[in-house]
């Protein structure tokens, strides 16, 4: 039996695909996480200013338990239209929750704020995110296992306080043989790096030099714990999707999302402030039995937090600067050596 090599991407979870659509002039975009079959999902919101769609449906006890896709978008509240675009594409594919002869695709999503990053947001009466959402879902449906990181999709217009943000991903396999992976659009109110140096907060969790191999400083810099945040309120949010091939119910999926939030705290400083809308979605394809419902879930959640931290650092590491005056530098620009 041949084993598919791990790509260190969300698509290492079988049955999950990812598609991007973005607009360089707009300096914004959309990323769609598409599931081959409807999946159990949940979400955990920690930021004080979230922009979300259909997240109430993910609470325990809701009638519709499974979803078809998750959409991450730029554009703040305008970007939530991207979910409608993905929904339109999926309806055309015959996907969705069946009610007699009608099918309603279930597509939760969340948006980050990138409206003042230098791009042309004068789109007229209707924002372009519905079309971008349709295109991202169409790209995801192509089923290609690899996808771009950095300044693409929902990460195109993303920033942190001191560096260009971006879209990152990472994966791992637990000792139980369960695959868990994350994708993150990093538009943080704070920093992914320690003080004014090149070290990532997620450095202790890095694998195989995936974000530069800088490790962690042997001694905390003088400015390392100084809280530095963007000067404009309500312009920040980091969006994360965690996926696993484990079989989880809604309650366990919610616990997975909660534990995965710790990955944000390992990768960004500060985090979960009143100024951002940080959110983690968790989705379970159900292809592998978890085993022990308590210990197995604890292992899975611990691994999820680690891949979230790594995905965030990879997103910043892979980002390219926006081509506008005054744009933030990328990590590679600031630390070329």
NUVEXFI-678641 format. One line per 8 residues: number of its first residue (from 1); for each residue x, z, y of C-alpha. Coordinates in steps of 0.02 Angstrom, whole numbers, plus 50000, padded with zeros to 5 digits. Layout:
NUVEXFI-678641
NUM) X/Z/Y; ...
END
This chain:
NUVEXFI-678641
1) 50000/50000/50000; 50069/49951/50171; 50059/50075/50313; 50022/50014/50489; 50161/50074/50606; 50108/50197/50739; 50105/50117/50911; 50092/50280/51008
9) 49927/50219/51081; 49743/50266/51072; 49718/50118/50956; 49815/50209/50820; 49645/50285/50782; 49562/50156/50669; 49401/50084/50740; 49451/50112/50923
17) 49499/49973/51043; 49545/49970/51227; 49521/49838/51362; 49571/49829/51545; 49505/49731/51693; 49575/49750/51867; 49592/49665/52036; 49759/49669/52126
25) 49681/49636/52297; 49555/49775/52269; 49694/49887/52200; 49573/49958/52074; 49511/49926/51899; 49422/49979/51742; 49472/50029/51566; 49347/50024/51422
33) 49370/50123/51261; 49261/50036/51132; 49213/50103/50961; 49186/49988/50813; 49042/50099/50758; 48946/50229/50861; 49041/50394/50867; 49008/50578/50896
41) 49073/50625/51069; 49082/50768/51192; 49162/50805/51359; 49239/50948/51456; 49242/50945/51647; 49361/51063/51738; 49387/50984/51908; 49279/51034/52057
49) 49230/50857/52110; 49189/50749/51958; 49111/50576/51962; 49023/50546/51797; 48884/50452/51709; 48788/50502/51552; 48891/50659/51523; 48735/50767/51507
57) 48693/50666/51352; 48853/50733/51272; 48795/50914/51274; 48747/50997/51110; 48566/50976/51058; 48535/50806/51139; 48429/50680/51044; 48556/50539/51048
65) 48713/50603/50962; 48824/50449/50957; 48895/50332/51088; 48961/50154/51089; 49098/50160/51220; 49176/50262/51360; 49222/50184/51527; 49356/50248/51647
73) 49354/50171/51820; 49426/50174/51994; 49310/50164/52142; 49242/50341/52149; 49051/50343/52139; 49048/50153/52162; 49152/50136/52005; 49016/50211/51896
81) 48935/50038/51902; 49069/49989/51776; 48971/50079/51641; 48824/49963/51673; 48938/49812/51653; 49004/49874/51486; 48827/49914/51434; 48773/49736/51476
89) 48912/49665/51370; 48869/49777/51222; 48684/49735/51235; 48732/49553/51219; 48824/49599/51059; 48668/49682/50987; 48744/49856/51003; 48651/50014/51052
97) 48528/50150/51009; 48377/50070/50925; 48201/50101/50990; 48085/49982/50896; 48154/49809/50936; 48253/49867/51088; 48433/49924/51086; 48510/50031/51223
105) 48700/50043/51220; 48758/50219/51259; 48908/50212/51377; 48963/50373/51465; 49100/50360/51593; 49194/50437/51737; 49275/50373/51896; 49427/50420/51998
113) 49449/50403/52186; 49562/50260/52241; 49468/50200/52395; 49607/50233/52522; 49758/50166/52429; 49782/50010/52536; 49676/49889/52435; 49537/49783/52509
121) 49377/49881/52479; 49269/49774/52595; 49169/49704/52450; 49005/49676/52543; 48836/49733/52480; 48880/49766/52298; 49045/49835/52230; 49133/49732/52096
129) 49141/49868/51964; 48995/49805/51859; 49086/49641/51831; 49250/49731/51799; 49163/49843/51672; 49093/49690/51583; 49265/49610/51578; 49349/49769/51516
137) 49222/49786/51374; 49246/49603/51330; 49435/49629/51325; 49414/49783/51214; 49301/49686/51096; 49444/49566/51063; 49515/49708/50958; 49699/49687/51000
145) 49796/49842/50942; 49916/49843/51090; 49869/49867/51272; 49966/49886/51434; 50013/50051/51515; 50052/50097/51695; 49970/50010/51843; 49830/49927/51746
153) 49644/49952/51721; 49581/50118/51786; 49761/50165/51826; 49796/50018/51943; 49754/50111/52102; 49792/50288/52042; 49916/50403/52130; 49986/50578/52117
161) 50043/50683/52266; 50220/50612/52266; 50225/50462/52148; 50119/50315/52094; 50000/50365/51956; 49946/50255/51813; 49871/50238/51641; 49960/50314/51491
169) 49929/50340/51306; 50004/50434/51159; 49963/50476/50979; 50014/50585/50833; 49965/50629/50655; 49931/50811/50608; 49998/50895/50452; 49824/50868/50380
177) 49846/50680/50397; 49723/50667/50541; 49764/50545/50682; 49730/50602/50860; 49772/50505/51016; 49738/50506/51203; 49725/50387/51349; 49739/50453/51527
185) 49710/50378/51699; 49820/50489/51808; 49759/50509/51987; 49810/50690/52007; 49795/50801/52161; 49964/50875/52115; 50123/50815/52031; 50174/50760/51857
193) 50356/50803/51896; 50446/50967/51928; 50486/50998/52111; 50581/50852/52189; 50670/50808/52027; 50642/50677/51892; 50588/50798/51756; 50411/50785/51692
201) 50310/50944/51668; 50269/50872/51497; 50455/50856/51456; 50458/50985/51316; 50328/50883/51220; 50411/50712/51237; 50443/50609/51081; 50579/50476/51062
209) 50614/50461/51248; 50440/50392/51281; 50446/50440/51465; 50630/50432/51506; 50707/50566/51396; 50746/50680/51544; 50695/50838/51453; 50660/50992/51558
217) 50775/51074/51687; 50882/51213/51615; 50841/51314/51770; 50682/51300/51871; 50721/51216/52039; 50692/51320/52195; 50543/51210/52240; 50483/51191/52061
225) 50331/51305/52076; 50288/51262/52255; 50108/51202/52258; 50105/51030/52338; 49942/50934/52345; 49871/50778/52425; 49821/50812/52605; 49649/50730/52591
233) 49510/50819/52499; 49410/50745/52356; 49527/50598/52323; 49594/50650/52152; 49542/50649/51971; 49631/50628/51804; 49522/50548/51671; 49561/50570/51486
241) 49488/50508/51322; 49545/50591/51161; 49500/50504/50998; 49523/50556/50818; 49479/50489/50646; 49419/50662/50592; 49237/50692/50547; 49172/50812/50680
249) 49000/50870/50732; 48953/50883/50916; 49001/51067/50927; 49173/51036/50853; 49197/50884/50965; 49161/50995/51115; 49292/51119/51056; 49416/50975/51037
257) 49384/50920/51217; 49406/51099/51277; 49571/51123/51187; 49633/50952/51243; 49612/51006/51425; 49765/51116/51401; 49867/50956/51397; 49825/50927/51579
265) 49892/51099/51622; 50054/51057/51530; 50077/50893/51622; 50012/50918/51800; 50039/51051/51933; 49922/51110/52004; 49770/51061/51901; 49582/51093/51892
273) 49569/51130/52078; 49415/51115/52190; 49489/50951/52251; 49486/50848/52090; 49364/50797/51954; 49470/50812/51797; 49379/50774/51636; 49418/50753/51451
281) 49306/50654/51334; 49328/50681/51147; 49268/50556/51017; 49273/50568/50826; 49256/50413/50717; 49224/50519/50561; 49333/50419/50442; 49432/50568/50374
289) 49374/50739/50315; 49446/50876/50425; 49458/51004/50285; 49456/51184/50343; 49332/51188/50486; 49425/51326/50578; 49612/51303/50543; 49597/51114/50535
297) 49508/51108/50702; 49638/51225/50778; 49777/51108/50721; 49683/50957/50785; 49649/51034/50955; 49830/51090/50974; 49890/50914/50934; 49762/50842/51055
305) 49828/50948/51198; 50004/50886/51163; 49956/50701/51159; 49859/50722/51321; 50015/50792/51406; 50121/50651/51339; 49993/50518/51389; 49990/50584/51567
313) 50179/50578/51582; 50185/50403/51506; 50057/50342/51633; 50164/50398/51780; 50326/50340/51698; 50257/50164/51667; 50175/50141/51838; 50226/50012/51966
321) 50203/50038/52154; 50060/49956/52248; 50117/49813/52362; 50054/49890/52524; 50143/49969/52673; 50166/50155/52648; 50126/50149/52463; 50196/50287/52355
329) 50351/50244/52253; 50347/50236/52065; 50448/50358/51958; 50570/50220/51914; 50593/50176/52098; 50629/50353/52149; 50742/50391/52001; 50822/50223/51958
337) 50970/50299/51866
END
